[in-house]
Amino acid sequence: MSIRVLNLTKEYNQQRAVNQISLAVQPGEIVGFLGPNGAGKSTTMKIATGYLQPTAGTVEVNGFDVRTHSMDVRRSVGYLPEHNPLYLDLYVKEYLRFAGSLHGLHGSELNTRIADMIELIGLGREQHKQIGQLSKGYRQRVGLAQALLHNPPVLILDEPTTGLDPNQLAEIRQVIREAGRNKTVLFSTHIMQEVEAICDRVVIINRGQIVADSSLSALRSASASTGIVVVAEFEHDLTNPDLLASIAGVERVDLLGNGQYRITANPATDLRAAIFRLAADQNLTLVGLRQQENSLEGIFKELTK
């Protein structure tokens, strides 16, 4: 397996940022690494790249232990940190040439790889500019280009789509998907649509511990088994919203405004039929009724609250 984490712990003085976590990412797999700020995502990624040493546990990347074969790990990884470190006074091609030389690329091989990355990442119109002249989105592209430049088997990307506009997002998603066909990709993000569009699997970490590790479909199925959510829209706000709470099996009612209510019930409840009957019995005008899919955002909030 390309990334193997076993009982990893990282402490900063008295604070335990990562607490005995274990996970594995296989070749050709794209895994989204999610969690609130301070949950331990960036710390785990920095350890996997050799940037930080673990307090305890084992991390292997491409078969190399980060403690004993740190340089082999770094040769195997393309890394884009959360805070993209760039030399702002260098030109785009100049920076990529410098980054490639650090990985032992020279001459025609380096020139070919730079040209390929500029085309792949969409830097053609910006390639002759200084990095300091670029927008935040294009700086992210430069960072992603350097991560891919030496054609590493493993990509570790910490919030790679920060600062991209919607068009750029679609392009970079495609780049990550293409890279994931023959590489191992672990990336973190706060954009749930990114995970749903790109990932094969999701790992969610909270307060230094993994609280979920499964495919998106399995995660949704597990969430659905714990409850059902329906949004009911009436012609007007109800004078007595407790009527909805009185339905057998209903656990929670939230007023959304403009006559809309979000109703959460246990999965055994035939909630939509019960709401129809209630509306008929109480002479209420029901203008809309839809069951909400278990969104990744909702699951994330539930697991990390």
C-alpha positions, 0 to 999 in steps of 0.5 A: 500500500502507498500510505500506511499509518499505524497507531500514529500519535503526535504531541506538542508539549502537553497537547495531543494533536493526533491520538493513535490513528490508523489508516491506509491508502492504496495505489490508484485511490483518491481519499478525502481527509476531512475534519474541523480546523485543529482536528489533526489533518495537517499534522498527519500530512506533515508527518507523512511527508517527513516534515514532522517526526511522530511522537509514536506510531508508524508511518510508511509512504511508498514502502519507506518508513518516515523515521528511517528513510525520510529522503526516500519518502520525500522523493516519493511524494508530491506535496502541496502544503496548506500554506503554499510556500512560493518564491514570489520574486521568481518567474513561474518557469524559473520556479518550476525549473528550480523545483525540478532540479531539487528532484534531480531533473535536468536538461531536456527531461526537465524542460519537457516536464515543465512544459507538460505541467504548464499545459496540464495545470493551465498556466500557459498565459501566466508562465512568463510572469513573476509569481508575486504578480499572480492571483491566489488561484494561479499561485495554487496552480503553481504549487500543484504544478511543483507537486506533480513535476517529478511524477511522484507515485504519491500526492499529498495535497492540503487544501489544494483548491483554496482560492480557485474560482468555479472554472478553476475548480472544475479544471483542478478537479479533473487534474486530480482525478486524472492523477488518481488513475495511477497515483495514490492521492490523499487530500484535505479540503473544507469543500464538501462538493470537492470530496463528492466530485473526486473521492473514492473514500472519505476519512474524517478526523475529529480532535485527533481521532478518526471518527469515520473511514469508508466510501461515500455510499457506505457513509450515507447508508450508515447515516440514513439508518440513524434517522430520516429528514423531510422538509415540509412547506405549508402555505403559511407558518403554522400557528401551532408547530407542535402539531408536527412534533406530535407525530409518532417517531418525530425527534426534532422540528426546525423552522426554516421560515416562509412556512417551511419546516425540517422534520427529523424522525427515526428511520422506522417512521413513514414520515411523509404519509404522516405529514399528509394525514396531519395536513388533511386532518388539520385543514392545512395547505401543504405545498411541498414535501421532500425527503432530504438526502443525507448530505456529506456536510450533514454527516460531517457536522454530526460526526464532528459536533 
